[in-house]
């Protein structure tokens, strides 16, 4: 172990300050620290104290921890950045943003965002009927917008008209021309004037994972020809005055500010031309896409962004102002649908490592024996040949390993000989890896040995439930130990979950501002819990999890900072995770019937004298207790 290891070394390794956005850092004691209130950056929370209080409350891992002050901070930062930039630019419109609840529909999240956003008239966006039902109930600010996206049927549009009856600024964004025809018919039927938005397919095309959502082949929106036809249609029905908003969207997690600026210029030009045609547009909705820096590289990679929030806002405000002034049209009110940047940082998954799978950790006697096969002898000679060039030594070991495999299939080797060769092979690779210098690491095969030797740390959670995007689209999420960051992490490992699926593992990690296949962690200590945090999970991951292996939703712990409370925080709410009973019932199992069947089987064994009555009662209680208990591994397992 490197005794001179410092927290600065851990910071360089894990990049907490680079992706933490000022909310997360490494404390002098080696623990992760959280400063959730951007107005009080000096108020810090030690994650070790949070975990201790959770343990005292009987909360088991894994768990989702939500820092609601971070939600508030992000809402305030976005709105005030727009407000300040608009004032500085002498822009004549306002910023009236909306939060797209698809990013995280959890009620507590939506309520916190609306409460923080009330002074800014911050509204909501919905993209489906259930989401519309939610936003109708919660967004009751008459000065805030409700933006309705997604494909729509009669019920969806009728509910939007009900919102207008309730004096809500509810704007129906037309995604295809048939929706406009349906809306006109329903508006006349109910004698309600709608607020209408027109979504344009943009000519500019974004880059990255979501580039297909932009361009002329985009799933949503109207072409220029369809927009002109929609305007004519509204004129025919004497409803042109209902057209209030122009909307465009070029993708999620936009990494390159140049693409954003290009799209804004195109959208502003289209707004100006439509206004000159007599369309009384009041709002320009630039859509979502404001990215976050998952990997801390400040680059154009899929998991980063090469701009700040301040630069993003300034490019929007000044670009729209310039186009409108040139075209001599009024400055529109600006709308954005930023969700990822609002929610990602506030939520993290915390869990414990329950074991290690290692190719090098097995102890086995490799002493020579009379009459052993020549392959065993040859491999032992390589063990005792550190002076060989690493490439030659590796080549010989790989060749002997392949010959061993073939010989075992033919019945030439005993299982003990096979075990000796396998043990020595991994010893040789470990020795080679430790001996590599800058020159020999240039050899690809030798440099890859480290990945082959890496352990797997088994973490008590399900990738498919808590980090679905890491599996589905290769999304990068920072993973960092929550303690011992003042110690050198001396085990290279990957993180695997406890599902029985071979895909249940994390494949990408942040290491020294680069992406690696595995990551250094600390050696596990007997009888000492090792906890890790998966950060930036508040956008999409919270609501996308499935029931793979019937692992249900995690227990949630809601944290608020308070500088007068012990540890500068308090647990405001604990939302229990799914029990085994609940997830089984979700899959249409009758758990009452299951418990009766098991009890009946135990009673039969009791009657036959195979199980004592008292023991039978204990087994029955145990089964029912497990039904009511967690789906994850309990402490001590």
C-alpha positions as CSV (number, residue, x, y, z in Angstrom):
1,X,0.0,0.0,0.0
2,X,1.2,3.5,-0.8
3,X,1.3,5.3,2.6
4,X,1.7,8.6,0.9
5,X,-1.7,8.3,-0.8
6,X,-3.8,11.5,-0.4
7,X,-7.4,12.6,-1.0
8,X,-6.0,14.6,-4.0
9,X,-4.9,11.3,-5.5
10,X,-8.4,9.9,-5.0
11,X,-9.8,13.1,-6.6
12,X,-7.6,12.6,-9.6
13,X,-8.6,9.0,-9.9
14,X,-12.4,9.3,-9.4
15,X,-12.9,12.9,-10.6
16,X,-15.6,13.7,-8.0
17,X,-15.0,17.5,-8.3
18,X,-15.1,17.2,-12.1
19,X,-18.6,15.7,-12.3
20,X,-20.0,16.7,-8.9
21,X,-21.1,20.2,-10.0
22,X,-20.1,21.6,-6.6
23,X,-22.4,19.2,-4.8
24,X,-20.0,16.3,-4.1
25,X,-16.4,16.3,-2.9
26,X,-14.0,14.2,-0.9
27,X,-13.5,15.2,2.7
28,X,-10.2,15.4,4.6
29,X,-11.3,12.3,6.5
30,X,-11.6,10.3,3.2
31,X,-15.4,10.2,3.1
32,X,-17.6,11.6,0.4
33,X,-19.1,15.0,1.4
34,X,-22.3,16.5,0.0
35,X,-23.0,20.3,-0.1
36,X,-26.6,20.2,-1.5
37,X,-27.5,23.9,-1.1
38,X,-25.8,26.1,-3.7
39,X,-26.6,29.2,-1.6
40,X,-24.8,27.6,1.4
41,X,-21.8,25.8,-0.1
42,X,-20.1,25.8,3.3
43,X,-22.7,23.5,4.8
44,X,-21.4,20.0,4.1
45,X,-22.9,16.6,4.9
46,X,-20.6,13.6,5.6
47,X,-22.0,10.5,3.9
48,X,-20.6,8.3,6.7
49,X,-23.0,10.1,9.1
50,X,-25.9,9.6,6.7
51,X,-25.2,5.9,6.4
52,X,-24.8,5.6,10.2
53,X,-28.2,7.2,10.7
54,X,-29.8,5.0,8.1
55,X,-28.4,2.0,9.9
56,X,-29.8,3.3,13.2
57,X,-33.2,3.6,11.5
58,X,-33.0,-0.1,10.4
59,X,-32.6,0.8,6.7
60,X,-30.8,-1.9,4.8
61,X,-28.9,-1.6,1.5
62,X,-29.4,-1.0,-1.3
63,X,-31.2,2.3,-1.0
64,X,-31.8,5.4,-3.1
65,X,-30.8,8.7,-1.3
66,X,-32.4,11.9,-2.5
67,X,-31.0,15.2,-1.6
68,X,-34.0,17.5,-2.2
69,X,-31.9,20.6,-1.7
70,X,-30.0,19.7,-4.9
71,X,-33.3,19.7,-6.8
72,X,-34.1,23.1,-5.5
73,X,-30.7,24.4,-6.3
74,X,-30.8,23.2,-9.9
75,X,-34.2,24.8,-10.4
76,X,-33.0,28.1,-9.0
77,X,-29.7,28.0,-10.9
78,X,-31.4,27.4,-14.3
79,X,-34.2,30.0,-13.8
80,X,-31.9,32.7,-12.4
81,X,-29.3,32.2,-15.1
82,X,-32.0,32.8,-17.7
83,X,-33.4,35.8,-15.7
84,X,-30.0,37.4,-15.3
85,X,-28.9,36.8,-18.9
86,X,-32.2,38.2,-20.2
87,X,-31.7,41.4,-18.1
88,X,-28.1,41.7,-19.2
89,X,-29.0,41.3,-22.9
90,X,-31.9,43.6,-22.7
91,X,-34.0,40.8,-24.1
92,X,-37.7,41.8,-24.1
93,X,-39.3,38.4,-23.5
94,X,-39.3,36.3,-20.4
95,X,-38.1,32.8,-19.5
96,X,-40.9,30.5,-18.6
97,X,-39.5,27.0,-18.3
98,X,-41.1,23.6,-17.8
99,X,-39.9,20.4,-16.2
100,X,-40.6,17.3,-18.4
101,X,-41.8,14.7,-15.9
102,X,-40.8,11.8,-18.0
103,X,-37.3,12.3,-16.7
104,X,-38.4,11.5,-13.2
105,X,-42.2,11.2,-12.5
106,X,-41.8,10.5,-8.7
107,X,-44.4,12.6,-6.9
108,X,-41.9,13.9,-4.3
109,X,-39.6,15.0,-7.1
110,X,-42.3,16.8,-9.0
111,X,-43.6,18.5,-5.8
112,X,-40.1,19.7,-4.9
113,X,-39.5,21.1,-8.3
114,X,-42.8,22.9,-8.5
115,X,-42.3,24.4,-5.0
116,X,-38.8,25.6,-5.9
117,X,-40.0,26.9,-9.2
118,X,-43.1,28.7,-8.1
119,X,-41.3,32.1,-7.8
120,X,-40.3,31.7,-11.5
121,X,-43.6,30.3,-12.7
122,X,-41.8,27.1,-13.6
123,X,-44.3,24.6,-15.1
124,X,-44.5,21.0,-16.3
125,X,-44.4,19.1,-19.5
126,X,-46.3,15.8,-20.2
127,X,-45.9,13.3,-23.0
128,X,-48.7,10.8,-22.2
129,X,-52.2,10.6,-20.8
130,X,-51.1,9.5,-17.3
131,X,-48.5,12.2,-17.2
132,X,-51.1,14.7,-18.2
133,X,-53.4,13.5,-15.4
134,X,-50.5,14.1,-13.0
135,X,-49.6,17.6,-14.2
136,X,-53.2,18.7,-14.2
137,X,-53.4,17.8,-10.5
138,X,-50.1,19.4,-9.5
139,X,-49.4,22.3,-11.8
140,X,-52.1,24.7,-10.6
141,X,-50.1,27.9,-11.0
142,X,-52.2,30.0,-13.4
143,X,-49.0,31.8,-14.7
144,X,-47.0,28.6,-15.3
145,X,-47.1,26.7,-18.6
146,X,-48.1,23.1,-19.1
147,X,-46.7,21.8,-22.4
148,X,-48.3,18.7,-23.9
149,X,-46.1,16.7,-26.2
150,X,-46.3,13.2,-27.6
151,X,-48.9,11.5,-29.8
152,X,-52.4,12.2,-28.7
153,X,-55.9,10.7,-28.9
154,X,-59.3,12.1,-28.2
155,X,-59.1,11.6,-24.4
156,X,-55.7,13.3,-24.3
157,X,-56.9,16.3,-26.2
158,X,-60.2,16.5,-24.3
159,X,-58.3,16.5,-21.0
160,X,-56.2,19.4,-22.4
161,X,-59.4,21.3,-23.1
162,X,-60.5,20.6,-19.6
163,X,-57.3,22.2,-18.5
164,X,-58.2,25.3,-20.5
165,X,-61.6,25.4,-18.8
166,X,-59.7,25.5,-15.5
167,X,-57.8,28.6,-16.7
168,X,-54.5,26.8,-17.1
169,X,-52.0,27.8,-19.7
170,X,-52.1,24.4,-21.3
171,X,-50.5,24.3,-24.7
172,X,-51.1,21.3,-27.0
173,X,-48.1,20.8,-29.2
174,X,-49.1,19.4,-32.6
175,X,-46.9,16.5,-33.5
176,X,-48.8,15.4,-36.7
177,X,-51.4,17.1,-38.8
178,X,-54.2,14.7,-37.8
179,X,-53.9,15.9,-34.2
180,X,-54.8,19.4,-35.3
181,X,-57.9,18.2,-37.1
182,X,-59.0,16.3,-34.1
183,X,-58.3,19.2,-31.7
184,X,-60.4,21.6,-33.9
185,X,-63.3,19.2,-33.9
186,X,-63.2,18.8,-30.1
187,X,-62.7,22.5,-29.4
188,X,-65.9,23.2,-31.3
189,X,-67.7,20.4,-29.6
190,X,-66.9,21.7,-26.1
191,X,-66.8,25.4,-27.1
192,X,-63.3,25.8,-25.7
193,X,-60.4,27.7,-27.3
194,X,-57.2,25.8,-27.1
195,X,-53.7,27.1,-26.8
196,X,-51.7,25.5,-29.7
197,X,-48.1,24.8,-30.3
198,X,-46.5,23.7,-33.5
199,X,-43.5,21.4,-33.4
200,X,-41.0,21.7,-36.2
201,X,-38.7,19.0,-37.6
202,X,-35.3,20.7,-37.6
203,X,-32.9,20.6,-40.5
204,X,-30.0,20.6,-38.1
205,X,-29.1,17.1,-36.8
206,X,-27.6,16.5,-33.4
207,X,-24.9,14.0,-32.6
208,X,-24.6,11.2,-30.0
209,X,-27.0,8.5,-28.7
210,X,-30.2,10.5,-29.4
211,X,-29.3,12.0,-32.8
212,X,-32.2,10.1,-34.5
213,X,-34.6,12.4,-32.6
214,X,-33.6,15.3,-34.9
215,X,-33.4,15.9,-38.6
216,X,-36.1,15.4,-41.3
217,X,-36.5,11.7,-40.3
218,X,-37.3,12.6,-36.7
219,X,-40.2,10.7,-35.1
220,X,-42.0,13.8,-33.9
221,X,-42.9,17.1,-35.5
222,X,-44.2,18.8,-38.7
223,X,-42.2,19.5,-41.8
224,X,-42.1,23.1,-43.1
225,X,-44.8,22.3,-45.6
226,X,-47.0,20.8,-42.9
227,X,-46.6,23.9,-40.7
228,X,-47.7,26.1,-43.6
229,X,-50.7,23.8,-44.1
230,X,-51.5,23.9,-40.4
231,X,-51.5,27.7,-40.5
232,X,-53.9,27.7,-43.5
233,X,-56.1,25.2,-41.6
234,X,-56.2,27.4,-38.5
235,X,-57.1,30.4,-40.7
236,X,-60.0,28.5,-42.3
237,X,-61.4,27.7,-38.9
238,X,-60.8,31.3,-37.6
239,X,-58.4,29.9,-34.9
240,X,-55.1,31.3,-36.0
241,X,-55.0,33.4,-32.8
242,X,-54.8,30.1,-30.9
243,X,-51.3,29.4,-32.2
244,X,-49.1,30.5,-29.3
245,X,-45.9,28.5,-29.4
246,X,-43.3,27.1,-31.8
247,X,-41.4,24.1,-30.5
248,X,-38.3,22.2,-31.6
249,X,-36.1,19.6,-30.0
250,X,-32.9,18.1,-31.4
251,X,-32.1,15.5,-28.8
252,X,-31.2,14.6,-25.2
253,X,-27.9,15.0,-23.5
254,X,-26.5,17.4,-26.1
255,X,-22.7,17.4,-25.8
256,X,-21.7,20.1,-28.4
257,X,-22.7,23.7,-27.9
258,X,-22.2,24.4,-31.6
259,X,-25.1,22.1,-32.5
260,X,-27.3,23.8,-29.9
261,X,-26.5,27.2,-31.2
262,X,-27.1,26.1,-34.8
263,X,-30.6,24.7,-33.8
264,X,-31.5,27.8,-31.9
265,X,-30.7,30.0,-34.9
266,X,-32.8,27.8,-37.2
267,X,-35.7,27.8,-34.7
268,X,-35.5,31.6,-34.2
269,X,-35.5,32.2,-37.9
270,X,-38.5,30.0,-38.4
271,X,-40.3,31.8,-35.5
272,X,-39.6,35.2,-37.1
273,X,-40.8,34.1,-40.6
274,X,-44.0,32.7,-39.1
275,X,-44.6,35.9,-37.1
276,X,-44.1,37.9,-40.3
277,X,-46.9,35.7,-41.8
278,X,-49.3,36.9,-39.2
279,X,-49.0,33.9,-36.8
280,X,-49.3,35.5,-33.3
281,X,-46.7,33.3,-31.6
282,X,-45.8,34.3,-28.0
283,X,-43.4,31.4,-27.0
284,X,-40.3,29.8,-28.6
285,X,-39.8,26.4,-27.0
286,X,-36.2,25.2,-27.6
287,X,-37.0,21.7,-26.1
288,X,-34.7,19.8,-23.9
289,X,-31.2,18.5,-24.3
290,X,-29.2,20.6,-21.8
291,X,-26.6,18.0,-20.8
292,X,-24.6,17.2,-17.7
293,X,-21.0,16.2,-17.4
294,X,-21.2,12.5,-16.3
295,X,-17.5,11.8,-16.9
296,X,-16.1,15.2,-15.9
297,X,-14.2,15.6,-19.2
298,X,-16.0,18.8,-20.4
299,X,-15.9,17.3,-23.9
300,X,-18.2,16.3,-26.7
301,X,-18.3,12.6,-25.7
302,X,-21.8,11.1,-25.2
303,X,-21.4,11.4,-21.4
304,X,-20.2,14.9,-21.2
305,X,-20.8,18.5,-22.5
306,X,-18.3,21.1,-23.7
307,X,-20.2,24.1,-22.3
308,X,-21.5,25.5,-19.0
309,X,-25.1,26.3,-18.2
310,X,-24.2,30.0,-18.4
311,X,-22.9,29.5,-21.9
312,X,-25.9,27.5,-22.9
313,X,-28.3,30.2,-21.7
314,X,-26.3,33.1,-23.2
315,X,-26.2,31.4,-26.6
316,X,-29.9,31.0,-26.6
317,X,-30.8,34.5,-25.4
318,X,-28.4,36.4,-27.6
319,X,-29.0,34.2,-30.7
320,X,-32.8,34.6,-30.5
321,X,-32.4,38.4,-29.8
322,X,-30.1,38.9,-32.8
323,X,-32.4,37.0,-35.3
324,X,-35.6,38.8,-34.0
325,X,-33.9,42.2,-34.2
326,X,-32.7,41.5,-37.8
327,X,-36.2,40.3,-38.8
328,X,-37.9,43.1,-36.9
329,X,-40.3,40.9,-34.9
330,X,-41.0,40.8,-31.1
331,X,-38.7,38.8,-28.8
332,X,-40.7,35.6,-27.8
333,X,-40.9,34.3,-24.3
334,X,-38.4,31.5,-24.1
335,X,-39.3,28.0,-22.9
336,X,-37.0,25.1,-22.3
337,X,-37.8,21.5,-21.3
338,X,-34.7,20.7,-19.3
339,X,-35.1,17.6,-17.1
340,X,-31.8,15.8,-16.9
341,X,-29.9,18.8,-15.6
342,X,-32.6,19.4,-12.9
343,X,-32.8,15.9,-11.5
344,X,-29.6,13.9,-12.2
345,X,-27.5,15.1,-9.3
346,X,-30.1,14.9,-6.6
347,X,-30.3,11.1,-6.5
348,X,-27.7,8.4,-5.8
349,X,-27.8,4.6,-5.2
350,X,-25.9,3.4,-2.2
351,X,-25.1,-0.2,-1.6
352,X,-22.7,-2.6,0.0
353,X,-20.2,-5.0,-1.6
354,X,-21.1,-8.5,-0.5
355,X,-18.2,-10.5,-2.0
356,X,-15.4,-10.8,-4.4
357,X,-14.9,-13.0,-7.4
358,X,-11.3,-13.3,-8.2
359,X,-9.3,-15.5,-10.7
360,X,-6.2,-15.2,-8.6
361,X,-7.5,-15.6,-5.0
362,X,-7.8,-19.4,-4.8
363,X,-5.1,-21.1,-2.8
364,X,-3.9,-24.5,-4.2
365,X,-0.8,-26.6,-3.5
366,X,1.3,-26.6,-6.7
367,X,4.2,-28.6,-5.2
368,X,5.8,-31.1,-7.7
369,X,5.0,-34.7,-7.6
370,X,6.6,-37.8,-9.1
371,X,5.2,-38.7,-12.5
372,X,3.4,-35.4,-13.1
373,X,2.6,-34.5,-16.7
374,X,5.2,-32.5,-18.6
375,X,2.6,-29.6,-19.0
376,X,2.6,-29.2,-15.2
377,X,6.4,-29.1,-15.1
378,X,6.6,-26.7,-18.0
379,X,4.1,-24.2,-16.4
380,X,6.1,-24.5,-13.1
381,X,9.3,-23.5,-14.9
382,X,7.5,-20.4,-16.1
383,X,6.5,-19.5,-12.6
384,X,10.2,-19.6,-11.6
385,X,11.3,-17.6,-14.7
386,X,10.8,-13.9,-13.9
387,X,13.9,-13.0,-15.9
388,X,12.2,-13.9,-19.2
389,X,10.9,-11.1,-21.4
390,X,7.2,-10.5,-20.5
391,X,6.0,-11.1,-24.0
392,X,7.8,-14.5,-24.3
393,X,6.7,-15.6,-20.9
394,X,3.1,-14.7,-21.6
395,X,3.2,-16.4,-25.0
396,X,4.5,-19.7,-23.5
397,X,2.0,-19.6,-20.6
398,X,-0.9,-19.0,-23.0
399,X,0.3,-21.9,-25.2
400,X,0.6,-24.3,-22.2
401,X,-2.9,-23.2,-21.0
402,X,-4.4,-24.1,-24.4
403,X,-2.6,-27.4,-24.5
404,X,-3.8,-28.1,-21.0
405,X,-7.4,-27.5,-22.2
406,X,-7.0,-29.9,-25.1
407,X,-5.3,-32.6,-23.0
408,X,-8.0,-32.5,-20.3
409,X,-10.7,-33.0,-22.9
410,X,-8.9,-36.1,-24.1
411,X,-8.5,-37.4,-20.5
412,X,-4.8,-37.1,-20.4
413,X,-4.6,-34.8,-17.4
414,X,-6.1,-35.4,-14.0
415,X,-8.3,-32.8,-12.4
416,X,-5.6,-32.1,-9.8
417,X,-3.0,-31.5,-12.5
418,X,-5.5,-29.2,-14.3
419,X,-6.0,-27.3,-11.0
420,X,-2.3,-26.8,-10.6
421,X,-1.8,-25.5,-14.1
422,X,-4.7,-23.1,-13.8
423,X,-3.4,-21.8,-10.5
424,X,0.2,-21.3,-11.8
425,X,-1.1,-19.7,-15.0
426,X,-2.8,-16.9,-13.0
427,X,0.3,-16.5,-10.8
428,X,2.4,-16.0,-13.9
429,X,0.0,-13.4,-15.3
430,X,0.0,-11.6,-12.0
431,X,3.8,-11.6,-11.9
432,X,4.0,-10.3,-15.5
433,X,1.5,-7.5,-14.9
434,X,3.4,-6.3,-11.9
435,X,6.7,-6.3,-13.8
436,X,5.5,-4.2,-16.8
437,X,7.1,-0.9,-17.5
438,X,6.3,2.0,-19.8
439,X,7.8,0.2,-22.8
440,X,6.2,-3.2,-22.3
441,X,2.8,-1.7,-21.6
442,X,2.8,-0.6,-25.2
443,X,2.3,-4.2,-26.2
444,X,-1.5,-4.6,-26.4
445,X,-1.6,-8.2,-25.1
446,X,0.5,-7.4,-22.1
447,X,-1.4,-4.2,-21.3
448,X,-4.7,-6.1,-21.4
449,X,-3.5,-8.5,-18.7
450,X,-4.7,-6.1,-16.0
451,X,-8.2,-6.3,-17.2
452,X,-8.0,-10.1,-17.2
453,X,-6.8,-10.2,-13.7
454,X,-9.4,-7.7,-12.4
455,X,-11.7,-9.0,-9.7
456,X,-15.5,-8.6,-9.6
457,X,-17.0,-7.0,-6.6
458,X,-20.5,-8.2,-6.0
459,X,-22.7,-5.3,-5.1
460,X,-26.1,-5.8,-3.4
461,X,-28.3,-4.3,-6.1
462,X,-29.7,-5.0,-9.6
463,X,-28.4,-3.1,-12.6
464,X,-31.8,-3.6,-14.4
465,X,-33.7,-2.0,-11.5
466,X,-31.3,0.8,-10.5
467,X,-29.1,1.6,-13.5
468,X,-31.0,0.4,-16.5
469,X,-29.3,2.8,-19.0
470,X,-25.8,1.4,-18.1
471,X,-27.0,-1.9,-19.5
472,X,-29.3,-0.7,-22.3
473,X,-27.4,2.1,-23.9
474,X,-24.0,2.1,-22.2
475,X,-24.7,5.2,-20.2
476,X,-21.8,6.2,-17.9
477,X,-22.6,6.8,-14.2
478,X,-19.9,7.7,-11.7
479,X,-19.2,5.0,-9.1
480,X,-17.1,5.8,-6.1
481,X,-16.4,4.2,-2.7
482,X,-18.0,6.4,0.0
483,X,-15.2,5.9,2.5
484,X,-11.4,5.2,2.8
485,X,-10.6,7.7,0.0
486,X,-7.6,8.7,2.1
487,X,-6.3,5.2,1.4
488,X,-4.8,3.8,-1.8
489,X,-7.4,1.6,-3.6
490,X,-5.2,-1.4,-4.5
491,X,-7.7,-3.8,-6.2
492,X,-8.7,-3.4,-9.8
493,X,-12.3,-4.7,-10.2
494,X,-15.5,-4.3,-12.0
495,X,-18.9,-4.1,-10.3
496,X,-21.4,-7.0,-10.8
497,X,-24.9,-7.1,-9.3
498,X,-26.6,-10.0,-7.6
499,X,-28.9,-10.9,-10.5
500,X,-28.4,-14.2,-12.2
501,X,-27.9,-12.5,-15.6
502,X,-24.4,-12.3,-17.1
503,X,-25.3,-8.8,-18.3
504,X,-25.7,-7.7,-14.7
505,X,-22.5,-5.7,-14.4
506,X,-21.1,-2.2,-15.0
507,X,-18.9,-2.0,-18.1
508,X,-17.6,1.5,-18.0
509,X,-15.9,3.5,-15.2
510,X,-14.3,7.0,-14.8
511,X,-10.6,6.7,-14.1
512,X,-8.1,9.6,-14.3
513,X,-10.5,11.5,-16.7
514,X,-10.7,8.5,-19.0
515,X,-13.1,5.6,-19.4
516,X,-11.9,2.2,-18.2
517,X,-13.3,-1.3,-18.2
518,X,-12.7,-1.6,-14.5
519,X,-11.8,0.6,-11.6
520,X,-9.5,0.6,-8.5
521,X,-11.3,-0.1,-5.3
522,X,-10.1,-0.9,-1.8
523,X,-9.4,-4.4,-0.5
524,X,-12.3,-5.7,1.4
525,X,-11.8,-6.1,5.2
526,X,-13.4,-8.9,7.2
527,X,-16.3,-7.7,9.4
528,X,-16.2,-4.2,7.9
529,X,-18.9,-3.1,5.5
530,X,-17.6,-1.5,2.2
531,X,-20.1,0.9,0.7
532,X,-20.1,2.3,-2.8
533,X,-22.2,5.1,-4.4
534,X,-23.6,5.3,-7.9
535,X,-24.1,8.9,-8.6
536,X,-26.2,11.0,-11.0
537,X,-29.0,8.5,-11.1
538,X,-31.9,11.0,-10.7
539,X,-32.6,11.4,-14.4
540,X,-34.4,8.4,-16.0
541,X,-32.7,5.7,-13.8
542,X,-35.1,6.3,-10.9
543,X,-38.2,5.4,-13.1
544,X,-36.9,3.0,-15.7
545,X,-36.1,0.0,-13.6
546,X,-37.7,-3.4,-14.4
547,X,-38.4,-6.5,-12.3
548,X,-35.6,-8.7,-13.5
549,X,-35.2,-11.6,-11.0
550,X,-38.1,-9.9,-9.1
551,X,-35.8,-7.3,-7.5
552,X,-38.2,-4.5,-6.7
553,X,-37.8,-0.8,-6.1
554,X,-35.3,0.3,-3.5
555,X,-36.0,2.0,-0.2
556,X,-35.8,5.7,-0.6
557,X,-34.2,8.1,2.0
558,X,-35.0,11.8,1.6
559,X,-32.4,14.1,3.0
560,X,-32.6,17.8,3.7
561,X,-29.7,19.9,4.8
562,X,-30.0,22.0,7.9
563,X,-27.0,23.6,9.5
564,X,-28.5,23.5,13.0
565,X,-29.1,19.7,12.9
566,X,-26.5,17.2,14.0
567,X,-24.4,16.5,10.9
568,X,-26.1,19.4,9.1
569,X,-28.9,17.2,7.8
570,X,-32.1,15.3,8.7
571,X,-34.0,12.4,7.2
572,X,-37.3,13.9,6.1
573,X,-38.9,10.7,4.9
574,X,-38.3,7.0,4.4
575,X,-40.2,5.4,1.5
576,X,-40.0,1.6,1.9
577,X,-38.9,-0.4,-1.1
578,X,-40.9,-3.3,-2.6
579,X,-41.3,-6.4,-0.5
580,X,-41.0,-9.8,-2.0
581,X,-44.7,-10.1,-1.6
582,X,-45.4,-7.0,-3.6
583,X,-43.2,-7.9,-6.6
584,X,-44.7,-11.4,-6.7
585,X,-48.2,-10.0,-6.7
586,X,-47.1,-7.6,-9.5
587,X,-46.4,-10.7,-11.5
588,X,-49.9,-12.1,-10.7
589,X,-48.8,-14.5,-8.0
590,X,-51.3,-15.0,-5.1
591,X,-49.0,-14.8,-2.1
592,X,-51.7,-15.8,0.4
593,X,-52.2,-18.9,-1.6
594,X,-48.5,-19.5,-1.7
595,X,-48.2,-19.2,2.0
596,X,-51.1,-21.6,2.6
597,X,-49.5,-24.2,0.2
598,X,-46.1,-24.0,2.0
599,X,-47.8,-24.2,5.4
600,X,-49.8,-27.2,4.2
601,X,-46.7,-29.0,3.1
602,X,-45.0,-28.3,6.4
603,X,-48.0,-29.5,8.3
604,X,-47.9,-32.8,6.3
605,X,-44.3,-33.3,7.3
606,X,-45.2,-32.6,10.9
607,X,-48.0,-35.2,10.9
608,X,-45.6,-37.8,9.4
609,X,-43.1,-37.1,12.2
610,X,-40.4,-35.7,9.9
611,X,-40.5,-32.2,11.4
612,X,-41.1,-31.4,15.1
613,X,-44.2,-29.2,15.6
614,X,-42.2,-26.3,17.1
615,X,-39.7,-26.4,14.2
616,X,-42.6,-26.5,11.7
617,X,-44.1,-23.3,13.2
618,X,-40.7,-21.6,12.9
619,X,-40.4,-22.7,9.2
620,X,-43.9,-21.4,8.5
621,X,-43.1,-18.0,10.2
622,X,-39.8,-17.8,8.3
623,X,-41.4,-18.2,4.9
624,X,-44.1,-15.6,5.7
625,X,-41.4,-13.2,7.1
626,X,-39.4,-13.6,3.8
627,X,-42.6,-12.7,1.8
628,X,-42.9,-9.5,3.8
629,X,-39.2,-8.7,3.6
630,X,-36.7,-7.2,1.2
631,X,-36.0,-8.7,-2.2
632,X,-32.3,-7.9,-1.8
633,X,-29.6,-9.5,0.4
634,X,-30.1,-8.7,4.1
635,X,-27.2,-7.5,6.3
636,X,-25.0,-10.3,7.3
637,X,-25.5,-12.4,4.2
